[in-house]
Amino acid sequence: MNRSTFGLKTALLGALLVLVLAGSAVAAKDTLVIALNQDPDIIDPTLSRTYVGRIIYANMCEKLYDIDENLNIHPQLAADFPKFSNGGKTVTIELRKGVKFNDGTAMDAKAVKFSLDRHRSAKGSNRKTELKLITNVEAVGSHTVRISLSKPFSPILGAFVDRSGMPVSPKQVGKMGDKFGTAPICVGPWSMTHRVSQDRIELEKSKHYFDQSQANFKKLIFRIIPDDSVRLANLRSGDIDLMHLVGPTDAATLKKGGKFNVVAATGMGYQGITVNIGNKTGKRNPPGDLGTPLANDPRVRQALELSIDREALNKVAWDGQFTPGCSPLSPVSPYFDKGSSCSKRDVAKAKSLMAAAGLSGGYSFELMVVNNPQQRRVAQIVQGMAKDAGFNISLRPTEFASGLKDYDAGKYQAFLIGWSGRVDPDANIFSFHSCGGNLNQANVCDKPIDKLLDDARQNSDMAERKALYKQAIDAFTTGRRNIIYIYHLNYIVAFPKNLRGYKATPDGMIRLKGVRWQ
């Protein structure tokens, strides 16, 4: 072989290698890898309840309405905002035309009626309380849905911004039955194709989505990585592209490094301690007597709250980057009472309350906590603070899904757990605090509180609703204390600087429509 031939072949091989490597790089960019801190529960909009599950839905199950980064509501699968008539008891929604589920079937009025009826009546549905006042749903023509209410219901638009507003494929439900959550079909840019419990959830681009230009990745992979430091290491190594729930200290370090964008939004939800008061044999059964001072004596629960220094906890656990709070409503909510203030830590008063309850010698109980570093850290701080007031708290770390099962069944004394928050205050309050509410894990019931919450549901005047919620919140946060609210978190997300189009929103969702590599 002469030199010129050898040189030509070498050049061709080099060029080919460059093309192969370039092709590999492009192929790699067709997949976006996102790290979540927890494994979602069932991927079925009717049955599910976890925050991380809602992140999956944000990319595969669109809703009648959605919100933007400023909490403005806008139509998504609906063509316009609802029209109210009959004194607010009839709601008419026009649907976007030409929309298909990810199995190719039509997303029309019949499908929306089917989905709403399923949300309202399916066994184990966690949407029943949200849609409690709906008495009938009709398909009026091919793209018009008429909803009848027993009473005016102001939060209905807010409900349709979340899972209650997610239509599911009637064909797939008919095919899968109660196993729909293993192969869910909705309307969305991507559709779920594979799941390995505690490891990953994979979504692939749907050929049926009505706006193909918004889905810039062929595949989304959501990896389940509970440990903060492992998620961070994977981000730095490039094994993941987007990190969810970055710790405040890690966020500061990433910003200084200059390689990653770090974005944050104050959440609409809360973190707190739910105290079991009457859930003896399951939240759907009648309340029972647990026979413990924590459950039976409100003075003990007040003492527990007074032992906690919210400001100090925020500084120690979160580097001062979260927002201490004692309400189910975040400061970003227009319904938040800006004149309210939280009780300060008062160990002397806490001890006095304990003595009055006959517990001057101390009191022991178990606090269930999700087994990840962030939650364990908060639980340990609470444990140390409460000890000064005479509480001996033992911690029970638990895997998230298992913890939720025990939570429902009443197999807990107290649980450190939060709620990701909703745009309408009703969804942060009613299900947790009303008699028979589907998220009322403490199994408490007070008719005067229910009256305030029902009145707020039927009132469309914002100022009047705000006053009603203030009365209700005062009643359950200073009286029964079935939830002791502690703080509102910041949703912090980090990703490489050449990933563009991502926007942080106060609901903490990771919306990947329109996101792309530059």
C-alpha positions in Angstrom: 0.0 0.0 0.0 1.5 3.4 -1.0 1.5 6.3 1.4 -1.1 8.3 -0.4 -3.6 5.3 -0.3 -2.8 4.7 3.4 -3.3 8.4 4.1 -6.6 8.5 2.3 -7.9 5.4 4.1 -6.7 6.9 7.5 -8.5 10.1 6.7 -11.7 8.3 5.7 -11.6 6.1 8.9 -11.1 9.3 11.0 -14.0 11.0 9.3 -16.1 7.9 9.8 -15.2 7.8 13.5 -16.1 11.5 13.9 -19.5 10.8 12.3 -20.1 7.8 14.5 -19.2 9.7 17.6 -21.3 12.7 16.5 -24.2 10.3 15.9 -23.8 8.8 19.3 -23.9 12.2 20.9 -27.0 13.1 19.0 -28.6 9.8 20.0 -27.7 10.4 23.6 -29.4 13.8 23.5 -32.6 12.1 22.3 -33.0 10.9 25.9 -33.4 13.1 28.9 -32.7 11.6 32.4 -34.3 13.1 35.4 -33.6 12.1 39.0 -36.5 11.9 41.5 -36.0 11.5 45.3 -38.9 9.0 45.7 -40.7 6.3 43.8 -44.3 7.3 42.9 -47.3 5.2 43.9 -49.6 3.8 41.2 -49.6 5.8 37.9 -53.4 6.1 37.7 -54.8 9.7 38.0 -57.9 8.3 39.8 -56.1 6.4 42.5 -52.7 8.1 42.9 -51.7 10.6 45.6 -48.0 11.2 45.6 -46.2 14.4 44.6 -43.6 12.6 42.5 -46.4 10.9 40.7 -47.7 14.3 39.6 -44.3 15.0 38.1 -44.7 11.9 35.9 -48.2 13.0 34.9 -47.0 16.5 34.0 -45.4 14.9 31.0 -47.8 12.2 30.0 -51.3 13.1 31.3 -52.5 16.5 30.4 -55.4 18.2 32.1 -58.4 20.3 31.2 -56.5 23.3 32.7 -53.0 24.0 33.8 -51.1 26.8 35.6 -48.0 28.8 34.6 -45.1 30.0 36.7 -47.2 32.9 38.0 -50.1 30.7 39.1 -52.2 31.9 36.2 -54.7 29.2 35.1 -55.1 28.6 31.4 -56.9 26.0 29.3 -54.9 22.9 28.3 -57.3 20.2 26.9 -60.2 22.5 27.3 -60.8 25.1 24.6 -61.8 27.8 27.0 -62.6 28.6 30.6 -65.8 27.0 32.1 -69.1 28.7 31.7 -71.3 28.8 34.8 -75.1 29.0 34.8 -78.1 28.0 37.0 -76.7 30.0 39.9 -73.3 28.4 39.6 -74.7 24.8 39.7 -74.2 24.0 36.0 -70.7 24.1 34.5 -70.2 23.8 30.7 -66.7 23.1 29.3 -65.8 23.2 25.6 -63.0 20.8 24.6 -60.1 21.3 22.3 -60.8 19.5 19.0 -58.5 17.0 17.2 -57.0 15.6 20.3 -56.2 11.9 20.7 -55.2 9.7 23.6 -51.8 8.1 23.2 -53.5 4.9 22.0 -55.0 6.9 19.0 -58.5 7.0 20.3 -60.4 10.3 20.4 -60.3 12.5 23.5 -63.9 13.8 23.2 -66.8 14.7 25.5 -67.7 11.0 26.0 -64.2 10.2 27.1 -64.1 13.2 29.6 -67.5 12.1 31.0 -66.2 8.6 31.4 -63.1 9.9 33.2 -64.9 12.2 35.5 -67.4 9.4 36.4 -64.4 7.1 37.1 -62.8 9.7 39.3 -66.1 10.1 41.2 -67.0 6.5 41.7 -64.1 4.1 41.3 -63.1 2.0 44.3 -60.2 3.6 46.2 -60.5 6.9 44.2 -58.6 9.7 45.8 -60.6 12.2 43.6 -64.0 11.6 45.3 -63.7 14.4 47.8 -62.5 16.9 45.2 -65.5 16.1 43.0 -68.0 15.5 45.9 -70.5 18.1 44.7 -70.8 16.8 41.1 -74.2 15.0 40.7 -74.1 14.3 37.0 -71.8 14.6 33.9 -73.2 14.8 30.4 -71.6 14.7 26.9 -73.5 17.4 25.0 -72.4 16.9 21.4 -68.9 15.7 20.6 -66.8 18.3 22.4 -69.0 19.8 25.1 -69.3 18.6 28.6 -72.0 19.7 31.0 -71.5 19.2 34.7 -74.3 19.4 37.3 -73.5 20.3 40.9 -75.6 19.9 44.0 -74.3 23.3 45.2 -72.1 26.1 43.7 -68.5 24.9 43.9 -65.9 27.6 43.6 -62.8 25.2 43.7 -63.9 23.2 40.6 -61.5 25.0 38.2 -58.7 24.4 40.7 -59.6 20.7 40.8 -59.4 20.4 37.0 -55.9 21.9 37.2 -54.8 18.6 38.8 -55.6 14.9 38.5 -59.3 15.4 38.6 -58.9 17.2 35.3 -57.0 14.4 33.6 -58.9 12.3 31.0 -57.9 8.7 30.7 -58.5 6.4 27.7 -61.8 4.5 28.1 -60.4 1.9 25.7 -57.4 1.2 27.9 -59.4 1.2 31.1 -61.7 -1.4 29.5 -58.7 -3.5 28.4 -56.7 -3.3 31.7 -59.4 -2.9 34.3 -57.9 -2.5 37.8 -54.4 -2.9 36.3 -54.7 0.4 34.3 -52.0 1.9 36.5 -49.5 -0.6 35.1 -50.1 0.7 31.5 -51.8 4.0 31.7 -52.9 5.9 28.6 -53.7 9.6 28.7 -53.1 12.6 26.4 -49.6 13.9 26.5 -46.3 14.5 24.7 -44.9 11.2 26.1 -46.4 7.9 27.2 -45.3 5.4 29.9 -43.6 2.3 28.4 -41.7 0.7 31.2 -41.4 0.8 35.0 -39.0 -0.9 37.5 -40.1 -0.4 41.0 -37.7 1.7 43.1 -35.5 2.2 40.0 -36.9 4.0 37.0 -40.0 5.0 35.0 -39.5 5.4 31.2 -41.7 7.5 28.9 -41.5 7.6 25.1 -42.6 10.3 22.7 -46.2 9.8 21.5 -47.0 9.9 17.8 -50.5 10.9 18.7 -49.8 14.1 20.6 -51.4 17.2 18.9 -48.3 19.4 19.2 -45.2 17.4 18.2 -43.0 20.4 18.2 -43.2 20.6 22.0 -41.7 17.1 22.6 -37.9 17.4 21.9 -36.8 14.1 23.4 -37.6 10.6 22.1 -37.5 9.3 25.6 -37.7 10.5 29.2 -36.2 8.4 32.0 -37.1 9.2 35.6 -34.6 7.5 37.9 -35.4 7.0 41.5 -32.4 8.1 43.7 -33.5 8.9 47.3 -30.0 9.9 48.5 -29.2 13.6 47.9 -25.5 13.1 47.6 -25.9 10.3 45.0 -28.3 12.4 42.9 -25.8 15.3 43.1 -22.9 13.0 42.0 -24.9 11.7 39.1 -25.7 15.2 38.0 -22.0 16.2 38.1 -20.9 13.0 36.2 -23.5 13.5 33.5 -25.4 10.3 34.3 -28.5 12.4 34.9 -29.5 15.6 33.1 -31.8 17.2 35.7 -31.8 16.9 39.5 -35.0 17.3 41.4 -35.2 18.7 45.0 -31.6 20.0 45.2 -30.7 20.8 48.8 -30.1 24.6 49.5 -26.4 24.1 50.4 -25.8 22.0 47.2 -27.6 24.6 45.2 -25.2 27.3 46.3 -22.2 25.0 45.5 -23.6 24.3 42.0 -24.2 28.0 41.3 -20.6 28.8 42.2 -19.3 26.0 39.9 -20.7 27.8 36.9 -21.6 24.6 34.9 -25.3 24.3 36.0 -28.4 26.4 36.0 -30.2 26.3 39.4 -33.8 27.5 39.4 -36.2 27.6 42.3 -39.8 28.4 43.2 -41.5 28.7 46.6 -44.0 25.9 46.8 -47.7 26.1 47.3 -47.7 23.2 49.8 -46.3 22.5 53.3 -44.4 20.1 55.4 -45.7 19.1 58.8 -46.4 16.4 61.4 -49.8 14.6 61.0 -50.9 13.3 64.4 -53.2 10.2 64.5 -56.2 11.2 66.6 -58.9 8.7 65.6 -57.6 6.4 62.9 -57.6 3.1 64.8 -58.6 0.6 62.1 -58.3 2.6 58.8 -59.3 6.1 57.8 -62.4 4.9 56.0 -63.7 3.3 59.1 -65.5 5.1 62.0 -63.1 6.9 64.4 -61.8 4.9 67.3 -60.1 5.6 70.7 -56.4 5.1 70.4 -56.0 5.4 74.1 -52.9 7.6 74.0 -52.3 11.0 75.4 -51.0 12.3 72.1 -54.3 11.3 70.4 -56.7 12.1 73.2 -55.3 15.3 74.8 -55.0 18.4 72.7 -52.7 19.9 75.4 -50.0 17.2 74.6 -50.2 18.2 70.9 -49.9 21.8 71.8 -46.9 21.1 73.9 -45.3 19.2 71.0 -45.8 22.2 68.7 -44.4 24.6 71.4 -41.3 22.5 71.6 -40.4 23.2 67.9 -38.5 26.2 66.8 -39.4 26.6 63.2 -36.8 29.3 62.4 -34.0 27.3 64.0 -35.1 24.2 62.1 -35.1 26.0 58.8 -31.6 27.3 59.5 -30.1 24.0 60.6 -31.9 21.7 58.1 -32.3 24.0 55.1 -29.6 26.7 55.4 -32.4 29.2 56.0 -33.6 28.8 52.4 -37.1 27.5 53.1 -40.1 29.4 54.7 -41.1 28.6 58.2 -44.9 28.3 58.5 -47.9 27.1 60.5 -50.6 27.1 57.9 -51.7 24.8 55.0 -51.5 27.9 52.8 -48.1 29.1 51.5 -47.2 32.8 51.3 -47.4 32.5 47.5 -51.1 31.8 47.7 -53.4 34.9 47.3 -55.5 33.4 50.2 -52.6 33.4 52.6 -53.3 35.5 55.7 -50.4 38.0 55.8 -51.4 39.1 59.3 -51.0 35.7 60.9 -48.0 34.6 62.9 -46.7 31.3 64.2 -46.3 30.4 67.9 -42.7 30.8 69.1 -40.9 28.0 70.9 -41.8 28.0 74.6 -40.4 25.0 76.4 -41.6 26.3 79.8 -45.2 26.4 78.6 -44.8 23.1 76.9 -43.6 21.5 80.1 -46.5 23.1 82.0 -49.0 21.7 79.5 -47.4 18.2 79.9 -47.7 18.5 83.6 -51.3 19.4 83.4 -51.9 16.4 81.2 -50.2 14.2 83.9 -47.0 13.7 81.9 -44.5 15.6 84.0 -42.3 12.5 83.9 -42.1 12.6 80.1 -43.9 10.9 77.3 -42.7 8.6 74.5 -44.2 8.1 71.1 -43.1 7.0 67.6 -42.7 9.4 64.7 -42.8 7.8 61.2 -40.6 9.4 58.7 -39.9 8.8 55.0 -36.4 7.1 54.7 -34.5 9.7 52.8 -31.7 12.0 54.1 -33.7 15.2 54.0 -36.7 13.9 56.0 -34.5 12.1 58.5 -32.6 15.3 59.1 -35.8 17.2 59.9 -37.1 14.4 62.1 -33.9 14.3 64.1 -34.0 18.0 64.7 -37.6 17.8 65.9 -36.6 14.8 68.0 -33.9 16.9 69.7 -36.1 19.9 70.3 -39.0 18.0 71.7 -36.8 16.2 74.2 -36.4 19.5 76.0 -40.1 19.5 76.7 -40.2 15.9 78.0 -41.0 14.1 74.7 -39.0 10.9 74.0 -39.5 10.4 70.3 -38.4 7.3 68.5 -38.0 7.5 64.7 -39.4 4.9 62.4 -37.8 5.4 58.9 -40.0 3.8 56.2 -40.1 3.4 52.5 -42.5 6.0 51.1 -45.1 3.7 49.6 -45.1 1.4 52.7 -45.5 4.5 54.9 -48.6 5.6 52.9 -50.2 2.2 53.5 -49.6 2.4 57.2 -50.8 6.0 57.2 -54.1 5.0 55.7 -54.4 2.0 58.0 -53.8 4.0 61.1 -50.6 2.1 61.9 -48.8 5.2 63.1 -48.8 7.7 66.0 -47.4 10.6 64.1 -46.0 11.0 60.6 -43.6 13.7 59.2 -45.1 14.2 55.8 -46.1 17.0 53.5 -48.3 18.1 50.6 -47.1 19.6 47.4 -50.0 22.1 47.3 -52.7 23.2 44.9 -53.7 26.6 43.3 -57.1 26.7 45.1 -56.9 26.6 48.9 -59.7 24.1 49.1 -57.4 21.4 47.8 -54.9 22.1 50.6 -57.5 21.9 53.3 -60.8 20.1 52.7 -59.6 16.6 52.1 -57.4 16.7 55.2 -59.7 18.4 57.7 -63.3 17.6 56.7 -65.3 14.7 58.1 -64.7 11.7 55.9 -62.1 13.6 53.7 -60.2 11.2 51.5 -56.8 12.5 53.0 -58.1 12.8 56.5 -55.6 10.3 57.9 -56.1 11.4 61.5 -59.8 10.5 61.1 -61.0 13.7 62.8 -64.4 15.3 62.5 -65.7 18.6 63.7 -69.0 19.9 62.2 -68.3 23.6 62.8 -65.1 23.3 60.8 -66.9 21.5 58.1 -69.5 24.3 57.9 -66.8 26.9 57.4 -65.2 24.7 54.6 -68.5 24.0 52.9 -69.4 27.7 53.0 -66.0 28.6 51.4 -66.6 26.0 48.7 -69.9 27.6 47.7 -68.7 31.2 47.8 -67.2 32.8 44.7 -66.1 36.1 46.5 -62.4 35.9 47.1 -62.4 38.2 50.2 -65.3 36.2 51.8 -63.6 32.9 51.0 -60.4 34.2 52.5 -62.2 35.1 55.8 -63.8 31.7 56.0 -60.5 29.9 55.5 -58.9 32.0 58.2 -61.6 30.9 60.7 -61.2 27.3 59.7 -57.4 27.3 59.8 -57.4 29.0 63.2 -59.8 26.3 64.5 -57.7 23.3 63.4 -54.3 24.7 64.0 -54.9 26.1 67.5 -57.5 23.6 68.6 -57.3 20.0 67.5 -53.9 20.1 65.8 -54.3 17.0 63.7 -51.5 18.5 61.5 -48.7 20.6 63.0 -47.4 22.7 60.1 -43.7 23.4 60.1 -42.5 25.0 56.9 -43.0 25.6 53.1 -40.2 24.3 50.9 -38.5 25.7 47.9 -38.5 23.5 44.8 -34.9 23.7 43.6 -33.9 22.0 40.3 -30.5 21.9 38.6 -29.4 21.1 35.1 -26.6 21.8 32.6 -26.5 25.3 31.1 -27.1 24.0 27.6 -30.5 22.7 28.5 -32.9 25.4 27.7 -36.6 26.3 28.2 -37.2 24.9 31.7 -39.4 27.1 34.0 -39.8 26.6 37.7 -43.4 26.7 39.0 -44.8 26.9 42.5 -46.5 23.5 42.2 -43.1 21.9 41.9 -43.8 20.1 38.7 -41.1 19.3 36.2 -42.7 20.2 32.9 -40.5 19.2 29.9 -42.6 20.4 27.0 -40.5 22.9 25.0 -37.3 22.0 26.9 -34.4 21.3 24.6 -30.7 21.0 24.3 -29.0 24.0 22.7 
